[in-house]
Amino acid sequence: MTGWWFIGSLGEALFFAAVFLIGVFLSAILVSWQLMSQSTQPLKIGYGFWLFLGVCLSFVVMGIVGFWYRVLKVVTSDEHREVLDLKSILPQPLKETQQTKRVLTPPTIPDVKRLTDSPGARLAYRLPSQIPENGALVALGVFAMAWNAMIAVFLVIAAENFLRSQVPWQLILLLVPGIYVAIRSARLFFRSFIRTLGIGSTTVEIQDLPLLPGREYGLEVVQYGRLVIKKITVRLECQEESTYHFGTDLRTERQTVFSQEIASHGRDRIDWGYPLRMECRFAVPQDAMHSFQSKHNAVHWKIVVSGEANRWPSYSRSFPVVVYPQPNPSRAIASS
C-alpha cells in the first residue's frame, strides 16, 4: 500500500481471499479426518484438536474481515467515512431548516428527513447515492465467497474418498460445473472490483433541503478514483413514474419530463488523494412540479452525475432530492 494504491488494494483483497480459502480448506480437512477416518484419528478430541480448529477458524475470520474491509473502503471514499464518523458522534438529528418548518407538507410529498440525516463536509447535507454497481459488487462478493467455500469443502470430501480408494462419481460430476461457477464468479467479482477501483466513488453535497421552485442553491460534486475524465456532466432531472395493471401483470413506466444541465467539466486527470471538485449553483424552475408519491403515480427529482473516461466504461449516478411546493405567501405571513 506504500506504492501504487491500485495494485496495493487489489493485492490486499486477493491476499485475504486466499487466507479465507486456506482457512476453509484446513477446517474442512480437520473435520473430515475426524468424522470420516476409519482407522486412526490424527488428533484426539481435546486440547490439540480445539487448538488446531481455532487456528483454522481464525484464518477464516481474518480473511473475511480483511477482504470486506478493503472492499468497503474502496466503495466509500475517505471523506464519506469521516462524515459517517461525525454522524455517529452526533446522535441528535439535524435541525429542520426554516423553510421546512414553514411549508405544510401533505402526505403525498416524500419526507425530507431521510435526505437530511447525513451532514456534509463542506455544505449542509450529503445526498444519499443510488449507485447500483456498488450493491451488485457486494452481492457478487458474498456469492463468490460462499460458493467458493462450499466448493472447497466438497473438494476435501472428494479427495478424502479418493484416498480411501472410493471414487465419488456423483460428487465429481457436481464438482465440474461447481468449479466452473466458482472460477467465473471470482473472476467477475474482481473485474467489477477493478472497475470500482478505477472509477471511484462520487459524492454530492447540497446547500439546503428541501428545494423550493424559483430558489437558487449551491452544489458540490466530488469525483474520486484514478482515471482520465473525457467529460463529466451534472444535471437536474425530474422523472414521472406510473404503476398500472396490464392483465395480471403489474407494470411500471418511467419518463424523464425535465432535464437541465447544471455544470460540466472537460478533460481532466483524477488521481488518488486528488479528487475532482465541481462547485456550482442551480435553481429549480418557478413552474416546476413538486415531488409526489402515491400508490400508482410518483414524481421524482434527482441530481444525475454522468461521466466518460478513458479505458473505463461510461457511468451515470443519481442522487435523489425533494422539491416542495411553493409556500402560500398568506400562510407564511400568518405562521410568522
Secondary structure, 3 states (H helix, E strand, C coil): CCCCHHHHHHHHHHHHHHHHHHHHHHHHHHHHHHHHCCCCCCCCCCHHHHHHHHHHHHHHHHHHHHHHHHHHHHHCCHHHHHHHHHHHHCCCCCCCCHHHHHCCCCCCCCCHHHCCCCECCCCCEECCCECHHHHHHHHHHHHHHHHHHHHHHHHHHHHHHHHCCCCCHHHHHHHHHHHHHHHHHHHHHHHHHHHHHHHCCEEEEECCCCECCCCEEEEEEEECCCEEEEEEEEEEEEEEEEEEEECCEEEEEEEEEEEEEEEEECCEEEECCECEEEEEEEECCCCCCCCEECCCEEEEEEEEEEEEECCEEEEEEEEEECECCCCCHHHHHHHC
